[in-house]
Amino acid sequence: MRRLYFLFPAIAYSFPVQLLLNNFRRNHVLVLCWIVLFAMITGSFGKYLGIPYLFLDPEYLNKVNFTSFFIIGLCVAGFTTAFHITCYINDGHRFSFVGTLSRPFTKFAINNSVIPILFLGAYIYQIIGFQKNNEYTTGMDLAMNLAGLITGYLTMTFIFFIYFWFTNKDIFRYVVCRIDEKIKSNVKVTRASAMKKLDIARKKQVHVLNYIDYNMKIRKVENDHFYDKATILQVFDQNHFNLVVIELLILAIVMVLGLFKDYPAFQLPAASSFMIFLSIFVMLAGAFSYWFGNWSATAALVLFLFLNYLVGEDFFTKRYEAFGLNYQRYPAEYSVHSLRTLNDSANIMADRKRTFSMLENWRNKFPANEKPKLVFLCVSGGGKRAALWTFTALQTADSLTQGKLMENSVLITGASGGLIGASFFRELKLREKAGEPIKPHSDFYRRQISTDNLNPMIFSLLANDLFVGFTRFEYAGNLYLQDRGYTFEQQLNQITGSLMDKPIAAYDTAELSATIPMMILTPTIVNDGRKLYIASRPVSFLNYEIVNFPEYTQQKFSGVDFQRLFAEHGAEKMRFLSALRMCATFPYITPNTTLPTDPPIHIMDAGISDNFGLSDAVRFLYAYKDWIAANTSGVVFVSIRDSPKLGNIAKREGQTIIDAFTQPISSVYNNFENFQDITSDLLIGYSRSWFNNNIERVDIEYEAQDYVPILQKMDSLRKNNARASLSWRLTTREKESIIGNISVEKNRKAIERLKELLNQ
């Protein structure tokens, strides 16, 4: 009992414990950063979006190996050092005995490592579990990955150790002090802050009994009283200078990476980009606290409001452009009046007449005495998950129907990743028909479409959009910034073998001849919620219903035709990949595109208005209802969904106060697809009243039934819907789940039903 009596205060008043308590007491921003990191690696935050995969399975040069984990280790150690520096600057004055020790910062960092060590241990544990269960990595490969992480961490730690070893010696008096004195002579706020901390150091010392030394031995604090004023100020000054040096070094590295970001070797893993950003944020927070002391929170709020005002006045607004459009011409008018002009009955009938030739050419592919089924392919959005699922479903269904699926298809609609998968498969079919040595049903292309898109975009967000962003490239005779949108398109272009790197008008001939189905992309206009109809030719006939009400002047057009709106801006030259990017605007990852109108309109994901594309197919059917009814044996809506339509109804369990507070918003978000399903069912059901022929529906759905027990443990958001993550990055397990799901009984029956319909 006597030993316990003396052991408890020895532990409670040890330097590591007091620093830990001090961090929770005063450094809330720093602790919050660690909490976010813990939440990410454990899957407590962002699992549904695939964020933890960036840390647990980092890619570098399209590989997960020693090198990729080595880079992550470097960045984790860099963030840890930033954490130590910031803590030292903020709170070193509360432990003035450190200033009298040899190389004080290094010893401070050793004792301040409780949280970093816990994080590193938890990180390694999560990596092992994830690599074994989701990537099936074991044995030597797993050992090499962990060795890369630890080696990178130790390498960066050693570099900083050497740096602080020398800057803590007497060279400080001759080099650091002189440079820093020049800075401080012009910065009265900094000196005032230092004197304030000096006063705290005299009066409000934290009681410490012992600390851990270099050799990991416990040393007793010999003198627990206030030391010489010059000693304390040297501690503040030197490490403030160190902060500036390291911060400038990080910024310089980021700028260099941004300048050479087009070279794959300079594209760091996405998690390392996030760690670099977090390191800069932590060091800025430390500098802010040092400069403004107790006023730091108020100063930060004032600065934020000021920056917010400047952004609102377009001082820092960054415009993401659609490549191929001419932004130098006078902006097109975007108003109620101009929409009425663009959608007048003459334009609608002219566009409708032009597409008639496509339907006639499609009809001529079949025997004159047989009326074929007309197929609408409607594919849902959902990031990389939807892209791979759509591509897999089209490969399988087209193969099992001996190519009849694509031959009978007239139109492809949808959103986001689904359109990417469908457009890639359509391109492969086009190339095959042109005589190129391409096999659209090959596994090779399925592996291509499943390649990571997220890593380059996250890197571009840090290295280019935030700090550099001034490199340009030329396309269709115009110059554009190499921003995050450019990175997304270049990555998409790379994984699809540059097959779709062409203007949207390049598909016009193949579509009109019915060689391939027509594709209409319908991203959402953020300004008013309308759709932007993008196709290889004008398609304002999707607003055909207004022809029946010419006397009514208050109709609200559902969308506006891209080609007509930007006829003077080279609409037909817009890059097809830019159109796909606009339809796949993933929140916070893929940026909203700004188009040259007055006022400027901003474009977001097509899934906002219709994630499944069924409403657009119904509009097409309505525009040609008489011809289709007379020349076909009916229509088939083939819906390729990356979610089950009739999923389990979530059980309402006990709600917390936060759940009750957020329910009005969360219920809308969680039922977003249900709202759209109900609307689509209503439209198709009502179409039976005006379409005089048969209407059939076939749903091919991804549900991932085999992996529900595993995925349920990963994220509470997916307890009732264990799909792969909604991200541009998939794990090996998720890829296998998606590809394997095409063989489940429900989908086998759906494809068999499709075969029967196409053979009738």
Residue pairs with C-beta under 8 A, 6 or more apart in sequence:
9 209
10 209
10 210
11 17
13 207
13 208
13 209
13 210
14 208
14 209
14 210
14 211
14 218
15 95
15 111
15 208
15 210
15 211
15 212
15 221
16 111
16 112
16 113
16 114
16 211
16 212
17 114
18 95
18 206
18 207
18 208
19 87
19 91
19 95
19 108
19 111
19 112
19 114
20 114
20 115
22 91
22 94
22 206
23 30
23 31
23 87
23 112
23 115
24 31
26 90
26 91
27 86
27 87
27 90
27 91
29 282
29 285
30 83
30 86
30 87
30 282
30 285
31 115
33 83
33 278
33 281
33 282
34 83
34 115
34 119
36 45
37 119
37 278
38 44
38 119
38 122
39 45
39 46
40 46
40 51
40 52
40 54
40 55
41 52
41 55
41 56
41 119
41 122
41 123
41 126
42 52
42 122
42 126
43 52
43 126
43 714
43 715
45 51
45 52
46 52
47 714
47 715
47 717
47 718
47 725
48 715
48 717
48 718
48 725
48 726
49 725
49 726
49 727
50 454
50 725
50 726
50 727
50 728
50 729
50 730
51 727
52 126
52 130
53 725
53 727
53 729
53 731
54 269
54 270
54 271
54 274
54 454
54 455
54 458
54 729
55 72
55 123
55 126
55 271
56 126
56 127
56 130
56 131
56 134
57 64
57 130
57 131
57 134
57 135
57 731
58 64
58 68
58 69
58 71
58 72
58 269
58 270
58 271
58 272
58 455
59 68
59 269
59 270
59 452
59 455
60 67
60 68
60 71
60 267
60 268
60 269
61 67
61 264
61 265
61 267
62 451
62 452
64 135
64 137
64 145
65 141
65 144
65 145
65 148
66 144
66 145
66 147
66 148
66 151
67 148
68 148
68 269
69 145
69 146
69 147
69 148
69 149
69 152
70 148
70 149
70 151
70 152
70 155
71 152
71 268
71 269
71 272
72 148
72 149
72 152
72 269
72 271
72 272
72 275
73 148
73 149
73 150
73 151
73 152
73 153
73 154
73 155
73 156
74 152
74 153
74 155
74 156
74 272
75 152
75 156
75 268
75 271
75 272
75 275
75 276
75 279
76 119
76 120
76 123
76 149
76 152
76 153
76 275
77 152
77 153
77 154
77 155
77 156
77 157
77 160
78 156
78 250
78 275
78 276
78 279
79 275
79 278
79 279
79 282
80 113
80 116
80 157
81 109
81 156
81 157
81 160
81 246
81 279
82 246
82 279
82 280
82 282
82 283
82 286
83 112
83 115
83 116
83 282
84 105
84 108
84 109
84 112
84 113
85 105
85 239
85 242
85 243
85 246
85 283
85 286
86 243
86 282
86 283
86 285
86 286
86 289
87 108
87 112
87 286
88 105
88 108
88 109
88 112
88 239
89 236
89 239
89 240
89 243
89 286
89 287
89 289
89 290
90 286
90 289
90 290
92 98
92 99
92 104
92 108
92 235
92 236
92 239
93 197
93 198
93 200
93 201
93 232
93 235
93 236
94 200
94 201
94 204
94 205
94 206
95 108
95 205
95 206
95 208
96 201
96 205
96 226
96 227
96 232
97 208
97 221
97 223
97 224
97 227
98 104
98 107
98 108
98 235
99 227
99 231
99 232
99 234
99 235
100 223
100 227
100 231
101 107
102 168
103 164
103 165
103 168
103 169
104 168
104 235
105 164
105 168
105 239
105 242
106 161
106 164
106 165
106 168
106 214
107 211
107 212
107 213
107 214
110 212
110 213
110 214
111 211
111 212
120 153
123 149
124 146
124 149
124 150
127 145
127 146
127 149
128 142
128 146
131 137
131 138
131 142
131 145
132 138
132 142
133 710
133 733
134 731
134 732
134 733
134 734
135 731
135 732
135 733
136 732
136 733
137 145
163 242
164 242
167 176
167 238
167 242
168 238
172 234
172 238
176 237
176 238
176 241
177 234
177 237
177 238
179 241
180 237
180 238
180 240
180 241
183 190
183 241
184 190
184 191
184 237
189 291
189 292
190 240
190 290
190 291
193 290
193 291
193 292
193 293
194 233
194 236
194 237
196 293
197 232
197 236
197 293
198 229
198 232
198 233
198 236
201 226
201 232
202 226
205 224
205 226
207 224
208 221
208 224
209 220
209 221
210 218
210 219
210 220
210 221
211 218
211 219
211 221
212 218
212 219
213 219
236 290
240 287
240 290
243 283
243 286
243 287
243 290
244 287
246 283
247 280
247 283
247 284
247 287
250 276
250 279
250 280
250 283
251 280
251 467
253 276
254 276
254 280
254 462
254 463
254 467
254 468
255 463
255 467
255 468
256 266
257 266
257 268
257 459
257 463
258 463
258 464
258 467
258 468
258 469
258 471
259 468
259 471
260 266
261 267
261 459
261 460
261 463
261 464
261 482
261 487
262 482
262 490
266 463
267 455
267 456
267 459
268 276
268 459
268 463
269 455
269 459
270 454
270 455
270 457
270 458
270 459
270 729
273 458
273 459
273 461
273 462
273 463
274 458
274 462
276 462
277 462
277 466
288 296
288 299
288 300
289 296
291 299
292 298
292 299
307 316
310 316
311 317
318 465
318 469
318 483
318 591
319 594
319 600
320 483
320 484
320 485
320 591
320 592
320 593
320 594
321 327
321 480
321 481
321 485
321 593
321 594
322 574
322 575
322 578
322 579
322 582
322 593
322 595
322 603
323 475
323 476
323 478
323 480
323 485
323 486
323 489
323 574
323 575
323 577
323 578
324 475
324 476
324 478
324 503
324 570
324 573
324 574
324 575
324 578
325 478
325 566
325 569
325 570
325 571
325 573
325 574
325 595
325 596
326 478
326 569
326 570
326 596
327 478
327 569
327 596
328 478
329 568
329 569
329 596
331 596
331 597
331 598
331 600
332 338
332 565
332 566
332 568
332 569
332 596
332 597
332 598
333 597
333 598
334 527
334 565
334 597
334 598
334 599
334 601
339 557
339 560
340 553
340 557
342 540
342 560
342 561
342 564
342 565
343 540
343 543
343 546
343 557
343 560
343 561
345 546
345 547
345 550
347 538
347 540
347 561
347 564
348 540
348 541
348 543
348 544
348 546
348 547
349 541
349 547
350 538
351 537
351 538
351 539
351 540
351 541
351 561
352 541
352 544
352 623
352 624
354 537
354 538
355 512
355 518
355 537
355 539
355 541
355 624
356 624
356 627
357 512
358 410
358 511
358 512
358 513
358 514
358 518
359 410
359 624
359 627
359 628
359 631
361 512
361 513
361 514
362 374
362 410
362 514
363 372
363 631
363 632
364 514
365 407
365 514
366 372
371 631
371 632
371 633
372 408
372 632
372 633
373 408
373 632
373 633
373 634
373 635
373 636
373 696
373 757
373 758
373 760
374 408
374 410
374 628
374 632
374 634
374 635
374 636
375 405
375 408
375 409
375 410
375 635
375 636
375 638
375 758
376 409
376 410
376 411
376 413
376 617
376 620
376 621
376 635
376 636
376 637
376 638
377 394
377 405
377 409
377 411
377 412
377 413
377 414
377 422
377 517
377 638
377 640
378 412
378 413
378 414
378 612
378 613
378 614
378 616
378 617
378 637
378 638
378 639
378 640
379 386
379 390
379 412
379 413
379 414
379 415
379 418
379 419
379 421
379 422
379 612
379 613
379 639
379 640
380 386
380 390
380 414
380 415
380 416
380 418
380 607
380 611
380 612
380 613
380 639
380 640
380 641
380 642
380 643
381 414
381 415
381 416
381 417
381 418
381 419
381 583
381 584
381 605
381 606
381 607
381 611
381 642
382 389
382 416
382 417
382 418
382 607
382 611
382 642
382 643
382 723
382 726
383 416
383 417
383 584
383 586
383 725
383 726
383 727
383 728
384 417
384 450
384 452
384 453
384 454
384 727
384 728
384 729
384 730
385 417
385 642
385 702
385 723
385 724
385 725
385 726
385 727
385 730
385 734
385 738
386 416
386 417
386 418
386 420
386 421
386 642
387 417
387 418
387 420
387 421
387 424
387 449
387 450
388 417
388 421
388 446
388 449
388 450
388 730
388 735
388 738
388 739
389 418
389 421
389 640
389 642
389 702
389 738
389 741
390 414
390 417
390 418
390 420
390 421
390 422
390 425
390 640
390 642
391 421
391 422
391 424
391 425
391 445
391 446
391 449
392 421
392 446
392 738
392 739
392 742
393 640
393 700
393 742
393 747
394 405
394 406
394 421
394 422
394 425
394 640
395 425
395 440
395 441
395 446
396 742
396 751
397 405
397 638
397 700
397 751
397 754
398 404
398 405
398 406
398 425
398 429
398 440
398 441
399 441
400 751
400 755
401 751
401 754
401 755
401 758
404 755
404 758
404 759
405 638
405 754
405 758
406 426
406 429
406 516
406 517
408 636
408 758
409 517
409 638
410 514
410 517
410 518
410 620
411 517
411 518
411 519
411 520
411 617
411 620
412 419
412 422
412 423
412 426
412 517
412 518
412 519
412 520
412 613
413 519
413 520
413 522
413 613
413 614
413 616
413 617
413 620
414 422
414 606
414 611
414 612
414 613
414 640
415 522
415 583
415 584
415 605
415 606
415 607
415 610
415 611
415 612
415 613
416 583
416 584
416 586
416 605
416 606
416 607
416 611
417 584
417 642
418 613
418 640
418 642
419 519
419 521
419 580
419 583
419 584
419 606
420 449
420 492
420 580
420 584
421 449
422 519
422 640
423 500
423 519
423 576
423 580
424 445
424 449
424 496
424 499
424 500
425 440
425 445
426 516
426 517
426 519
427 496
427 499
427 500
428 438
428 440
428 445
428 499
429 440
429 516
430 510
430 515
430 516
431 438
431 499
432 438
432 439
432 440
433 515
433 516
446 739
448 495
448 496
448 497
449 495
449 496
450 730
450 735
451 495
452 728
452 729
452 730
453 488
453 491
453 492
453 495
453 728
453 729
454 589
454 727
454 728
454 729
455 729
456 487
456 488
456 490
456 491
457 484
457 487
457 488
457 491
457 589
457 590
457 728
458 589
459 487
460 483
460 484
460 486
460 487
461 484
461 589
464 471
464 482
464 483
464 484
464 487
465 483
465 484
465 591
469 481
469 483
470 481
471 481
471 482
472 479
472 480
472 481
472 482
473 479
473 480
473 482
473 486
474 480
475 575
476 503
476 570
476 573
476 575
480 486
483 591
484 590
484 591
485 578
485 581
485 590
485 591
485 593
488 581
488 590
489 575
489 577
489 578
489 581
492 500
492 577
492 580
492 581
493 500
493 501
493 577
500 576
500 577
500 580
501 575
501 576
501 577
502 575
502 576
503 572
503 573
503 574
503 575
503 576
504 534
504 535
504 536
504 571
504 572
504 574
504 575
504 576
504 579
505 536
505 537
505 572
505 573
506 536
506 576
507 516
507 519
507 536
507 576
508 536
508 537
510 516
511 517
511 518
511 519
511 536
511 537
512 537
518 535
518 536
519 535
519 536
520 533
520 534
520 535
520 539
520 542
520 616
520 620
521 533
521 534
521 535
521 579
521 580
521 582
521 583
521 606
522 531
522 532
522 533
522 534
522 559
522 583
522 606
522 609
522 610
522 613
522 616
523 531
523 532
523 534
523 579
523 582
523 583
523 585
523 593
523 603
523 604
523 605
523 606
524 530
524 531
524 532
524 603
524 604
524 605
524 606
524 608
524 609
525 531
525 532
525 560
525 601
525 602
525 603
525 604
526 592
526 601
526 602
526 603
526 604
527 599
527 601
527 602
529 608
529 609
530 557
530 558
530 559
530 560
531 558
531 559
531 560
531 606
531 609
531 610
531 616
532 559
532 560
532 562
532 565
532 582
532 601
532 603
533 539
533 540
533 542
533 559
533 560
533 561
533 562
534 562
534 563
534 574
534 579
534 582
534 583
535 562
535 563
537 563
538 561
538 563
538 564
539 561
539 563
540 560
540 561
540 564
541 623
542 558
542 559
542 561
542 616
542 619
542 620
542 623
543 557
543 558
543 559
543 619
544 619
544 622
544 623
545 619
545 622
546 552
546 555
546 557
549 555
558 619
562 571
562 574
563 571
563 572
564 571
565 571
565 597
566 574
566 595
566 596
569 596
578 593
581 590
581 593
582 593
582 603
582 606
583 605
583 606
584 590
584 605
584 606
585 591
585 592
585 593
585 603
585 604
585 605
586 605
586 728
587 605
589 728
592 602
592 603
592 604
593 602
593 603
594 600
594 601
594 602
594 603
595 601
595 602
595 603
606 613
609 615
610 616
610 676
610 680
611 672
611 673
611 676
612 639
612 641
612 676
612 677
612 680
614 637
614 639
614 680
614 683
614 684
615 679
615 680
615 683
617 637
618 680
618 683
618 684
618 687
621 628
621 635
621 687
621 691
622 687
622 690
622 691
625 690
625 691
625 692
628 635
628 691
628 693
629 691
629 692
629 693
632 693
633 693
633 694
633 760
634 693
634 694
634 695
634 696
635 691
635 693
635 694
635 695
635 696
636 696
636 697
636 698
636 754
636 757
636 758
637 684
637 695
637 696
637 697
637 698
638 698
638 700
638 754
639 697
639 698
639 699
639 700
640 700
641 699
641 700
641 701
641 702
642 701
642 702
642 723
643 673
643 701
643 702
643 703
643 721
643 723
644 701
644 702
644 703
644 721
645 677
645 699
645 701
647 703
647 720
647 721
648 720
648 721
649 720
650 670
650 719
650 720
651 720
655 663
659 666
684 695
684 697
687 695
688 695
696 757
698 750
698 753
698 754
698 757
699 750
700 742
700 747
700 750
700 751
701 746
701 747
701 750
702 723
702 738
702 741
703 723
703 741
703 744
703 746
704 711
704 722
704 723
704 724
704 737
704 738
704 741
705 741
705 744
706 737
706 740
706 741
707 722
707 733
707 737
708 722
710 722
710 733
711 718
711 722
711 723
712 718
712 719
712 722
724 730
724 731
724 734
724 737
724 738
725 734
730 738
741 747
